[in-house]
């Protein structure tokens, strides 16, 4: 069994989870091929080789020290095209997209109950995920469930971020387009993020108190989830004095995906060749970002959006009226 120094020295040992008490990190062996083959690293499908090894965080932290470079990170709100951008920045032989690592999700879940231990573990996990593997520089796309870790991430400049957003009407369409599962996720996300936001609990309570219509409640809670994420983003931008160039919108990505990927690579100083991004883009743009093996059809997406708007426009309008009265943050500087 490898000791903790071997694990730190070898990026093929990837952190795949954190113990419930936040005292140990679980590792398993990975390869570039196994990581690249997965749409997500959140445990939905296997990507590791061999048994797991648990190492105490107290052993790892001193070995890592404080000299690790900030992680290149694609922070994002829900349904804004972040998986597509991650795929475009995943270049054979040069960079590697790590999409929604499970360990970050577990840290986000534990933040309310063990903030100090989560803070220590978060810095260690981030440093381990940012290690170059087989010559590939990682670009991490956390789950947006982990956006409540942002205050920890910006402490000591642990990340070098991009902030991805989407227009609020497009966001609501995307949530409702996904049906019951996406609606349920948006509601859970609002509840999950509320403790990280000033008056988050009050806004949450007010969003569900008045409307008897369940779809109206779902629309309000969805906008609340978006607002909470944008509030966290704006606070980080202001605190670290990051410029608006780091804010990427869904429209920008949709209208010019390759140009947007090249611009993001430049902002993050990602050592990839522009020509390599262009060469790989055709295959990326032809396939569905979140479903390996499925082709993407823009016409199908447009028709789905049209039907959602046809059936739910009144619900959306009412939700936006409520959001305006609540003075929700629904826009980012661009």
N, C-alpha and C positions, 0 to 999 in steps of 0.2 A: 504494500500500500504506500503511495507517495506521501512524503511529509509536506507540511504547509509551504516550505520554501520552494519545493519542486512545483507545487501547484501555482504559486505566484509567478514563478519563472516561465511556466509553460502555458500560453494562452489557449491551448487545446483543452485545458481544464476550465470550463466555463461555469460561472455561478448560475445555478438553475433553481435556487429557492433559498428561503431563509426560515429558520426554525420559528415556531410560534412565540418563543420567549425572546427572539431577536439576539440570541447569543452565538449562534452558529450559522454558517453559510454552507449549503450543499453544493457540491461540484460534480460534474460528470464530463467525460471526454466528448468532444465534438470535432467536426471537420468543417472546412469551408463549404464543402459540397452538401453536408447534412444541414447546415444552417441556411444556405441559399435555397435549398429545396422547399423550405417551409414558408408559407404565407405569414405565419405568426409563431412566436416562440413562447406562447402562453400556456402550453401544455395540451392544446387540442390534438396535437399529433406528435409522435416521438421524433426526436432529432439527436439523441445522445447515444453513446456506445459504452457498454459495460456498466458496472455498478457505480453508485454514487458514493462520494466521500464527504463527510462533514468536518469542517474546520472551525475552530473558535475564532470569532471576530477579534478577540483580544490578541490572538497570535498573528492574525493577518495585518492588522492596522500598522504595527511598528515596522513590518517588513516592507509594506507599500510606501510608507513615509509620506512626505508632503510634496514630492517632486513629480507626481503624475500630471500629465497635460490634461486640460479640460476636455471632456467628452464632446464630440460633435453630435448634436441632438436636434431632432425634428420634433419640437413641441407642437401640439395641434389640438384643435377642438374636434368634435365628432364630425365625420362624414365630409371632410374638407379636401380629400385627395392626398392625404399624407402617405398612404401606402403606395400610391402611384409614384409620388416623388421619391420615396425610398427605393423603389424598384429602378427608377431611372438613374439613381446615384450608385447603384450596385453594379460595379464594373469589374469584370473578370480580371484577376491579376493585380488589381489596384485598390479596390474598396469593397466593403461588404455591408449590406443593410441588415441590422439586427432589429427585427420588428416585434415590439411588445414583449420584451423579456419577462418571464414569470416572476422573477425575483423582485422587480420593481413594483409589480402589482401587489405582491404580498406585503411589501413595505408600505404601500399606500393604504392597504387595509388596516395595518397596525398603527397608523400614525396617531389616531385619537387616544389609544390606550397606553402607548409607550413612546411618547415623542422623543425623549432623550436617546433611548436605545435605537429607535428608527433613524435618528439623525446620524449616529455613529455608523450604523450599518449601511446607510445610503451612500455615504462617501466611499466606503470600502467597495460596495457593489459597483458603483459607477467607475471607480478606478480599474477594477478587474474587467469590466465590459469594454473599456476603451483600449485594451491592449491590441496591438497589431497582430494579426494571425496569418501566417503563411504569406506575408507581404501585403495583406489586405488591411487597409485602415478602416475601422468600424465607423458607421454612421448609425446612431441609435434612434429608433422611433419608438419612444415609450407608448404604452397604452394611454389614452387620454384619462383613464381612470387614475393614473398616477400624477395628474396635474397638481394634486394637493401637496406633492413633494417639492414643488417649485421653490418655495422659500428656503428649503434645505439645499436644493441644487445650486441656487445662486449664492449661497453662503460660501465664502472662500473661492468663488468663481469655479465651481466644480464642473460647469458645463459651458459649452460654446453653442448657443442655441439659434435656431430659426423658429419663428412663431407663425403657425399656419392657421388661417381663419376662413370663414365662409359667411356670406351675406345671410342675415337672419331669416329671410323668407326662403332662401334656398335650403337653409338648415332645417326649417320646419318641414319642407317638402320631403327632404331626405329621410327625416325621422318617420313621417307618416307613410312614406313609400315602402319602408321596411316592415310595416304592419306591427303586429302585437309585440314581437321580440324587440324591435327598436324602440317602440314606445316605452316598454318596460325598462329597457336599459337607460333611456334618457331620464326616466323618473328616478331610478336608483342612483344615477349619477348626480342628480340635483341633491338628493338626500346625502350622498357620500361627501360631496364637496361643501355643503352648507357650513359645517363647523370651521372651515378655513376662511370664511368670508364674514366680514363685519355685518351684523344683523342677518346673517344667512338663515338662521333658524326662524327669525321673524318673517322674512320673505317667503320661506318655505311654507310656513303656517298660513300666511295670507293668500298664497297661490292656490291653496286647496280649500279655503274656507267658504268662498262664495258660490262658485258656479256648480249647479247640480249636474250639468252635462259632463260625463266622464271624458269625452274627447276634448272638451274645453279645458278641463283640469290637466289633461295630458299635454295639451299645447302650451299652457302656462308653465308647467313644470319643465317642459323641454326648453322653452326660452330661458327659464331660470338656470338650467344646466349650462346653456350657452353663456349666459351673463356671468355666472360664477367663474367659468374658465377665462373669459376675456378680462375679468377683473384681476385675476391672478397674473395674467400676461401683462396687463398695463402696469401693475405694481412692480413687476420684475423689470420691465423696460425702463421705468422711471428710476428705480433704485440703482440699477447698474449702468444707467445712461447709455443703453443700447439704442442705436438709431432706427428710424422707421424702415430702413432698407431691409432689416431683418424680419419684417412682417410680410408674409406671402399669402395672397388671397386665392381662394378656389378659382375665381375668374381668371386670374393671371396664369395659373397652372393649366386650366382648361383651354385657354386661348393660345398659349405658347408653352406647351409642356417641356420641350427640349430646351428652349431658351431660358425658362425658369430654372430647370435643373442645373444648367451651366452657371447661371447667376448665383444660385445657392452654393454650388461647389466653390465658387470664387469667394463668397462671403466667409465660408467656413475654412477657406484655405485647404480644401481637400485635394490631396495630390493625385488627381486623375486627369487624364488627357481629354480635352474637349472632343476630339475626334472619336474617342472611345465611347463617350456618352452618346454622341450622334449615331455611331454604328449600332449600339445596342438598343436604341430607342424604338426602332420599328417593331421588334419582337415584343417589347414591353407594352407598347401602345395597342397592339393587336389583341392582347389577352386581358382578361378580367383581373384587376389588381388584387382582389381578395380571394378569388377562386381559381387555383391552379388548374390548367387544362380547359378553362372555359374562355371563349372568345368574347371580346367586348364589342357591343354594337351601340353607337351613339344614338341611333334612331330609336332603339328600344328604351333607352334611358329617358329620352325626350318625351316619348309617349307616356311612359309611366309618370313622369312629372306632370304632364298635362292632365292626366286622369286624377291625380291627387289634388291638383288645384281646382279642378272641376267639382270635386266632391266636398272639399274641405275649405274653400276660400273664405267662407263666412266665419268658420271657426278660427282660421288664421287671423282675420281682420280683428275679431273680438279679442284674441290673445295679445295682439300688438297694441290695441288700445289699453289693455290692462298693463302691459309692460311699460308703456309711455307714462301712465299715471304713477307707476312704481319707480320711474326713472331708472330702469334697468340699463346697465352698460351692455349695448349690443353691437357696438362698432369699435374698430381699432384704427389707429392712425396709419394711413397708407400714402 
